[in-house]
Amino acid sequence: MAKAVADTTSGSNQGGFTLDDTPISGFSALHDSGTGGSPSLGNFPLFPYVSCPGDDIDRCDFPKKARAPRHGQFDASSVVARPGYFEVTLNSGIRAAMTATVHAALFQFTFPETGGDGSHPLILQDLTDLSDSRQDNGTVSVDASTGRITGSGRFQSSFSQGQYVSYFCTDFSGSQILDNGIFVNSRATTDVKNLTISRSINGYPLPGGAFVRFASADPVFARVGLSFISSEQACSNAEAEIPDYDFDGIEQTASDAWRQKLSPITISQGGVDDDYVKNFYSGIYRTMVNPQNYTGENPYFNTGEPYFDSFYCLWDSFRSQIPFLTILDPDAVAEMIRSLIDTYRYEGWLPDCRMTFSKGYTQGGSNADVVLADGYLKGIKAGIDWDTGYEAVVKDAEVEPFDWSANGRGGLDSWKGLGYIPVEDLDVKGFGTMTRSLSRTLEYAYNDFTIAQWAKLRNNTGDTEKYLRSSENWKSLYKSDQTSSFANGQDTGFVGFFQPKYLNATWGYQDPLWCSNIDNAGTVCSLQNTAHETFESSIWEYGFFVPHNQGDLITLYGGPDQFVRRLDFLHDQNITYIGNEPAFLTVFQYHYAGRPGLSAKRSHFYIPRYFDTTPEGLPGNDDSGAMGSFVAFSMMGLFPNPGQNVYLITPPFFESVNITHPQTGNTATIRNVNFDPTYSAIYIQSATLNGEPYTKNWIDHSFFTEGKELVLTLGRNESTWGTAVEDLPPSIGEYTGFNRTSSRRRLRSIGARYAPSFGQEMRFV
């Protein structure tokens, strides 16, 4: 829960700290990881001063807006950051180092020698957060003798409808305490020790908090306990976890914990530049920061089940972040799933977003369905009530909530009656933003497919057939004669795109390039009432989101060559944006057209061009580890099709990668033969699995649990490996229409069915 770091004033400070020349406004211990939109948490920051001018406390800058630009500057070369530790030196000469336990953080402030008397360092604690969202009745108290500061504040939950109350308890050790008190706005007093403060009336929280001043410039330790229950519990957490202010010991414990978490994955570097290794492990590290384990800190329901928070949002994390944790930390994923199911018991619905105990906004489908189905397919167990989990996903599919902007699905009468979500739907059962009809249709279809897979494993034939049928509803919005042109009127040369459709089955219209990476017209595709029919992406990109039926999609797009041509156009024309999660799978969808080598080539196109170890080395924010998981999977050489027991094979970026499964203890190995650290040879020529020839271009989860060995022989050109129709990943629909073949598709079977002659017209380079 505790994540101590410096907070800057950057517009990109969703994780607190940035290296973009913006100043530090404070040092706080509650953070999320790289969320979109307004930043969350960053509550109750500390800020140190060498002294106040003239030793007059009223001449210190207390408000955040004043202190950051005047006193928060720092040299980027002074930053030290590693798992479990952060350090920076302010231009004032104060060195701030910090580490953390589960519910508490320990800060060490080292002050410069001033060479004279009368220098009394001051540390303030501010009743604020990163997004300045504090509401009325923030409280703070400081003990006159011990300097202990306790308090609380009510804040707005990011990207949600709710609010939360956070509590803290701060103790100091080191230099002797001189005096203490409270501050309001730009003035302070040592005569008052307790404060309750309103938000004020001008839309910006009135600054307020407490301070402690010290008798000498000796180093000061500040121990900050955290809780969402009470200040008393915050104090208990701090006392239990950091009883003796042993900074080096706490840091070592945190470092050891992170080392243990990262230890299942090892590599043989094979001459690759060290920056690639840092990039890889940084990506792995970032997958484990969110969701956050708040077990024991839930003020609303405590059933004995684990409680996880900060799902920002499952629309982002279902694609690769949680699937990566399924490999690296299956016990944590089991607890996350238990938490999602327990939240369903309390709220009545599975969340799509959840942050600081509040319902977040649903972006597309009910994607907790995918997370649960993915866990079930891959054998995650560990105390999960799977019967209640299945009940929850079926409720998503069958029952419309009154407020479907925050859970479940909207427009279910139309979904069931028409086979799609209409633009300008008539929905009298539930209410939400009446947009995104096209992307919701595509996502609901995939949600239903994952339920069908789960139902099949439960031997529920009726549900299997029912949800397989509705998983084909995506076809209702395919308009075979729809064209696409650039803003200057030039035709892209492609025909056949998804389009919105009205209740009466007539076509609506959305330019396929609206909300793409090259749309400069300010088109809105989010949750605004004026938004269009896709969410945060274009029809061009959503045109590939049929993860369960690539066979039929390829046929609609004119066969494998045209499918590849369209994928190339999506990427080469910069239509897609790799900093947004819908782009992830498109990098590897060449596998489905029998061109796995192009997936490898495309992943090298994006890494390290858009993902590297510099401060600018992410395309946008990390979206709670989603970007990190894309890097980790891509460089590991196996990318998931989430909600299916499928990993698409590409060569790792290293000579070999070993993954030891934390539960079975078995070690899976992916090893490259003829590995070239300059990446001139990135095409698989042949493969063996446990010593036997292996021609499929995908593998299932047993590779990790059983500890298999996959050996890939590489070359400089594409080969025929993984191109035969029987070697392609599963699809509901047949891979038909290739090499003059045809076959009849049957919806009753969930198994993959393939035509016999796919790939004979391929051209190799």
N, C-alpha and C positions, 0 to 999 in steps of 0.2 A: 504493500500500500504506500509506503514512504519511498519517495524518489526525489532526492535532494539535488538541486541544481540552481544556477543563477537564472534569473528571469530578465530578459531584455525587453525593450519597447518595440521590437520589430513587429511588422504586420504578419510575420511568419513565425510567431513565437508560440505555436500551438503546443510544443513540448517544453516551453520555458525558455531555453537558451538558443541563441543563434550567433553565427559569425558573419554578420553582414554590416558591421560598423555601427550598429545601434547600441546605445548604452544600457547598462544594467540598472534595473529599478529595484532589485531586491534579491534575496536568497530564500526560496521556499521549498517545502518538502512534499507537497501534494501535486502530482502532475499526471497527465495523460501523455500518450505518445503520438505526436504528429497528427492530430485530428483535423478534419476540414472545418471550414466555417470559423465561428468565433472560438477563441481558445477556452479551455476549461481549466478549473482548479487554479493552482498557483496561489493558494490561500495563505494569508498571514505571513508575508515575507518579512525577513529581517533585513536591516541595512546598518552598516557600521560607519562610524566617523572616528577619525583620529582624535578630534576634539571639536567643540563648537567655537567659532570665532570669539575671541575675548573670553572664553569659558562661559559664555552666555547661552543658555539652552535655547532661547528664543531666536538666536542667530543661526541655529542649525536648520537645514531645509527638511521639514518633515513630510510634506505632501509628495507623492510619487512623481507628479508632473514637474516638480521643482528639483527634486534630488537627482533624478536620473540624468538629465542633460548636464547638470553641473558637477556631479560627483560620481557618475556611473561609468565613466570612460575607462577603457582598459586596452592593453596591448594583446592582440590575438596570440602572440607568441608565448604569453604567460599561461595559456590555457593548458591544463593537463586533464584528460578525460579517459577513463577506462571503466570497465564494469565494476561498480562498487565504489567509485571514487571520482570526485570532480574538484578541480582547483583553478583559481584565477586570481590574478593580482590587479587590483584597481590602480589607476594612475595616482591615487593618493598614497600609494605604498602599502595599503592593507592587503594582506594575502588571505584569501578565504578558501578554506578546504572543507570538504564535506563528504560524509558517507552515511549509510543508513542501515537500519534493521527492518523488520516487517512493518512495524507501526510507529517508528520513531526515526529521527534523523539527528546526527551529531555534526555540528559546525565548529570549526576552529578558525578564529580570527586572530591573525598575528599583525600587530601594529608596528609601524616604523618607530625607531628611536627619534624623539624630537630634540633631545639635547638640552631641554630646559624643564623647569617646574611649571606646574599649573596646567599640564596637558592631561585632560580627563576623557578618555575614549567613551563614546556613547554608542549603544546599539538600540535601535528602535524596532518595534514590531507593529506592523500596519494591518488594520482590519480591512484588507482589500483582497482582490484576486486578479488573475491575468486580464479578465474581460471587464473589470470594474462593474460587476453585477450585484454587489452587496445590496440587500434590501434593508428595511427598517430594523432597528433594535439590535445592531451589533453591540457586543458587550466585551469589556476588557477590565481586568483587575491586576494590580501589581502589589506584591507583598513588600511592605516597607523594609523588613529586615532581611529577607532571603532573596528578594528580587524576582521571585517566581512570578511569571506572567501567565494568566489563564484567560480564556475568552472564547467567544463563538461568533458566528455570523451566519445569516441566511443569504444564500446565493442562488442565482439562476442556473439551472442545469443547462449545459450547452446542447443545442440542437434538439430541444425537447419542450414539453409543455409544463415542466415542473420546476420545483425549487428543492433545495436541500440545506441542512444545517450542518456545519462543520465546527469542530471544537479543537482546541489546542492547549498545551501546557508546556511552558518553556522555563527551563532552569539554567543557571549559569555557574561556571566553575572557572577558577583561575585567579584573575585579579580581584582584589577586594572591592566590594560595592561601595560607591561613594553616596549616591542617592538615586532616586527613581521617581517616576510619576506618569502622567498621561499627557497626550497631546490631542488637540482638535485643530484641524486645518494647519495653519502655520505657527501656532502658539502652543507652548507647553508649560506645565506647572509641576512642581514637586509636592504641592500641598494636597492634591487630589490623587487618590489611588484607584478609583473605580469610575467607569464611564459606560453609559448606554447612549448610543448615538443613532440618529435617524439617517435615512438615505439622503435627505434634503429634497428640495423642490425643483432643482434645475436639471434633473436627469443624470447627474454625475454624483456618485456617493461622496458625501462629505468626508474628507480624510480624518482619520482618528486612529488612536492606538495607544501604546505604552512605550516607555523607554527605560533603560537602566544605564547609569553612568558609573564609570569605574575609577578607582583611586590612582591607578598607574597604567602604563602601557604594556603590562605583561599580557601574554596571550590569553584569550578568553575562549572557553568552550561554551557553546549554546546547545542544549539538548531539547529538542522539540518533539513532544509526544502528540500523537494525532488520534482522533476518534470521530465517528459520526454518531456516537451515543451520548457522550457527556464529557465535560472537562475532567471530571474525576477519572473516567476511564482513560482519557488521554494521558493523565499523570501516571496512572497505573501501568499503562503500556510502556511509557518511557522508563519508569523505575525498574520494571521487570526485564526489559530488553537492553538497557544501557545503565546498569547500576553504578558504574564507577568511572565513567567518562574516559574509558580506555580507547582513544581514537584509533591507534594502530591495531589493536585487537579487533575492534568492530570492523575496520576496513578489511582486515585479513579474512574475517568470517564472511563478509559480503563477497570478497574476491573469490574465496573458495567455493561459495555457493554458486556463483556464476560459472566458475570453471567446471564444476560438476554438471551444471545444466548444459554446457557447450560440449562436454567431453564425448558424447556418443558419436560425434562426427569428426573423423580425422581424414587427412589427405596426404598423398604423396605429391609434392609440388611439381616435380618434373621440369624444373627450370623456369617455371612461370614467374613473372615479376611479383615481388612481395605485395604490391598494391592490389593485385587480384585476390591474394589470400585475405588481406584486410577487408576488401570489399565483400568477399564471401562470408567471413565470420561476422562482420558488422551486420549483414543482412540477417543471419541466423539470430544474432543477439536481439535485433529489433523485433523479431517475431514474438518474443517472449515478454514484452513490456506490457501489452494489453492483450486480452481483457485482464482486469485486476481482481485479485482475490480479496474480497471484503468480508470473508466469513467471520462471524462474530461481531460485525460492525453494522449490521443492517437494522435500522431503527424501526422497521415496519413489520417484518416477519422473521422469526427465528425458529425454524422447524427442525434444526439439527442437520439439515442438508447444507452443502457448500453454497456460498453465495458469491457469484462473480458479477462484476459491474464493468462499465466502460466498454460495452460492445458498440464501437463507433465505425460503422454499423455492420451488421451481418451482410448487407449488400456488398460491402467492401471486403470483408474477411472470409466469406464462405468460399471464395474462388481459389485462394492459395494459402492464406495465413493460417487458418485453423487446420486445413489439410496438412500443412507442414508440421504443426504441433502434434498432429495425430501420429506422425512418425517419430518426432523428437521427444515428445513429452505426453504419451497417451494417458498417463494418470491425470494430468492437468485437464486434458480434453474431456475425460470422463467426468471430472468435477464440474467443468463448464456445462456439459450437457445436463447433469443433475440439477445444476442451478437454473438452466433454462426451463427445465420441466417443473421445478419448484416455483419459479416465477409464473408459469402457466397456472399452477394450482392457486396461487394468490391473486393474480390479475385476471385470470380467465382466458388469457391468450399468450402464445409464445411471442416474445419481442422480436422485432427486426433491428431496432436500436434500443439501447438502454444505457443511461449514464446518470451517475449519482442518484440512483434509486428512482429515476423518473422514466416515463415512457418517451422514447425518442420517436422521431418521425419515420414512417415507412417510406422508403425510396422507390421500391418497385414491387417485387413479389414478396411472399412470406418465406424469406430465405432461411429462417430457422429450420424449415422443413428439409432443406438441403443439408444443413449441418447435422441434424439428427440422423437423416438417412445415411449420410456419409460415414458417420461413426458406427452405425449399426452394420453397414456393409463391411466395414473394416475390422469388425470384431471387438470394438470398444465395449467393455462391460463394467467392471468395478463399481457395483452397487447401483447401476442405473435401472430405474423402473421403466423398462421399455414399453410395457403395456400402456402406461399413462402417456409416454412420449408419442406412441402411435395415435392414441386418442387425440392428442393435441394437434398433430399435423392434419388429421382427418377433419378436425373442427375448422382449421384454417381453410380447408378446401370446400367445406359444406355450409358453414354458418358465417353470415356477414355481421361484423360488429357494428354498433351504432357509430363509433368513431374509428373508421378504418384508416384514418391518417396516421394512427399510432400503433395499430396492430391488425393482424388478419389481412383480409382482402376485401376490396370493394367491387360493386357491380356483379355480384355472383348470380343474380337472376339472369342478366344478359349473358354472362359467361356460360351458364348451363343451357339457356334457351337458344342463344344465337351462335355460340362457339367462339366468341371474341368479346373484348371490352369495347363498346362503341365510343367514338368521340362524341362529346355532349350526351352522355348516357342519361337515361332517366332512372335514377336510383332513389327510392323512397325508404329503403330499409336502413341505410347507413350513409355516412357523410364523410367526405374528404375532399382534397383538391382534385377537381374534375379535369385532370390532365393526364399525360403519360399513358394514354389508352393503348398505344402500340407496344411500348416497352413492357407494360403490365401484362398484356396478352402473352408476349413471348416468355416472360418470367413465370407467369402462372402455369403456362404449359410445361415448363421445365420442373417447376415445383411438383406438379402432378406426376411427372415421370418418376421423380425420386420416391414419391409415395408408392407408386406402382411397383418399383423394385423392392421396396420394403415389404409391401403386401405379399409379393410373390414368395419372399423368404419366410413369411409367416403363414404360408399356405392358404392365403385368403384369395381364392380365385376371383370372386366377384369384384373386390376392390382392385385387384391387378388389372382386370379387363377394363373396368370403369375408368381408372386413371390413365391407363394407356391410351384409351380413346380420347380423353380430354387433353392428353399431352400432345395430340396432333392438331390442336386448335390454332397453332401458329400459322397453319396453312390458310386460314380464313382471311388473313390480311396480306397475302402475297398477290401483288398486281403484276401480271406477267408482261404488260406492255408499258410499265412505268419507266420513263427515262430519267436521266440525271445530267445536269449541266452545271458548269462552273458559274460564278457570279458574272463573268464577262460574256456569258451566253454560249461558250464553247461546250459542245457535247462531250461527256466523258467517254462515250462509246459503249456504255453498258446499259442493258435493258432488263427490267425485272427487279422490282424492289418492294419491300413491305410498304403499305400505306394505311392510314387510318380509315375507318369505315363507320358510317352512321347506323343508327338503330334500324333504319329501313333498308339496310344493306347496300346503299349507294356509297360511292367512294368519297372520302374527304381528300385533303391534300396536305402533305408536308414535304418541302424540298428535301431530298435525301441528304443534302450537304448541310442543312441547318444544324447548328450546334456541333459541327465537326471542328477539328483543329484549325481548319482554314476558313471558317465562317467568321468574317470580320464585321458582320452587320449588327452585332449586339443581340442576336437571337437568344431568347430565354428558354432553357430546357431544364428547369429544376422544379421546385415545389410552389412557385408563384402561381397565382390564379391566371396570370397571362401567359403561362408557359405552354409549350407545345406537347406533342404526343410521344416524346421519348425523354428519358431521364439522363441528364448529364452526358449525352452522347447522341450521335447522329443515326439516321436510318441506315446509312452506309455501314456503320459499325455494328448496329443491332442486327443488320442483315446476316451476320454470321452466328448470332446467338440462338442456335438450335443444337445444343451440345449432345442431345440424345439421338438426333436423326440427321447426321451429316450425309448419309446416303441419299436421302430424298432431296436435301438442300443442294447437294452437288448436281443432282439431276436437273433441278429447277434452274440452276445457274448455267446449264449447258454442258455439263460433263467436267471431268477433272482438269483438263487444260484451261477451260474458261474459269473454273473455280480458282485455280492457281493464279491466273491472270488478274482476277478480281482481288484476291488477297494481296498480290504484289502492288496493285494500284492503291489499295487502302493504305499500305505502309509507305510506298515510294512517293506518293503524292502528299504525304503528311496529313492525310485525312484523320487518321487515328492519333491519339495522344497517349503515349505509354505511361504517362503519369496518372491515368485513370483506369480503374480495374477492368472495365469491359474490354480493354485492349489486350489483356494478358493472354487469354487463350488463343486469340487470333495469330499470335506469334508462332504457335505450334500446330495450327489447324492444317498445315500442309500435309501432315501425317495422313489425314483422312482422304486426301487426293493422291496418296501413294508417292509423296515426295518428302519423306522425312528429312532428307538432306537439306531441303530449303528451310525447314524449321530450325535446324542447327545454324544455318547461315544467318537467318533472321535474328536469332538470339544473340549472335555475335555482332549484329548490326546495332543492337540496343545496348549491349554491355561491352565496353565501358562508356560508350558515347553518351548515354544518358544516366548511367549509374557508375559513380566512381567514388574515390575517398576524399575528394576536395569538399570544402563547405558548400559548394554549389552542386554536389554530386547526387542530388535527387531531383527528379522532375516534379516539383511541387512538394507538398508535405508527404509524410510517410504513411498516412492513413492507417495509424495504429499497427504498423508492421506489415501492411499489405505490400508495399514496395520492397521491403526487406525480404519477404517471402518469395516474391518474383525473382529477385536476384539469387536467393539461396537455391531454389528449385532449378532455375536455369543453369546455374554454374555446377550444380550437382549432376545434371544430366537426365533428370526425370521430372516431367511436369504433369500435374494431375488434371484430369477432367473432373472437377469436384462433383460429388454426389454419385459418382460411378467408381467402380473398382478398377480404375484405369490410370496408368502413368505412361506418358508418351516419352519414348527413349530418344535422347540426343547424347552426343559424347560430352562427358564432363569437361570443365575448363582446366582440369588438372590431370596428371597421369593416372591417378586412382583416387577414389573416395570410398571410405569405409563408414558404415552406419551401424552401430550396435543398438539393437532394439532394447529399450530400458526395461521391458517386462520379460521378454524371453531370454535376453542375454545373447542372442544370436547376432552375428555380424554379417551384414550384407556388404558386398564389394562390387563396385563398378570400376573396371580397369580398362584403360586404353592401351592398345598395342599400336606401335608406330606413332606414338604421341609426339606432336610438334608444338613446343611452347610458343611459337609465333602464330599458331592457328592457321597455317596453310593447309593442313590436312584435318578437316573437320567432318568428313563424310564417312559414314559407316559402310565398310565393304562386306563385312560378315560379323557374326556374333555367335558366342556360345553361352549357354546358361547351365551352370554346374557341369561344364565340360561337354555338353551336348549341343549340336548346332541349333541355333535359335533364329528364326526368320521374322517373327512378329515384331512390329515396330512399337509395341506397347507391352507393358508388364503389369501384374496385379500386386496387391498389398502383401501377399504371402512372401514376396521377394524380401521384404523387411523383417517380417515376423519369423520366417524360417531361416534367414541368413544365407541367401543364395549368392552365387558369384556370376556376374554378367561381364563377359570379356568382349570388348569391341575392337575390331581391327579397322584402322582408319586409313583413308587415302585422300588424295587431293581432288577427286571428282566424285560426283554422284555415282551410285551403283544400283543394282537391282535389289539390294537388301531392303526388306520391309515394304516392297512395292506390290507384291502379289495380293490379290483381293482377299485371300484367306489370312493375310498377315495384317490387315487393317484393323483399327479399333472397332469395337462393337457399335452398331447403329440399329435403331428400330427398323428403318427402311433399308431395302436392298441397295447395294452399290450397283445401280443399273445404268444402262445407256452408254456404257463404256465399251469401246471396240465392238460396236454393233450388237451388244448383248442386251437382253431384256429379261425381266423376271417379274413374277407377281408378288407383291408385298402383302403380308398377312399381319394384321394388328394383334392377333390373339396371343402370339408368342412374344416373350420379352427377349429371347435370345437373338444374337446377331445372325444375319443371313447374308450371304455374299454371292455375287455372280462370279463365274469361273475364270474370266479372261481379262480382268482389270489390269491396266498398266502396259499392255503390249504396244501402245502407241507413244510411250514416253520417249522423250529425247533427253539424252544425258550429255552433260557438258564437262 
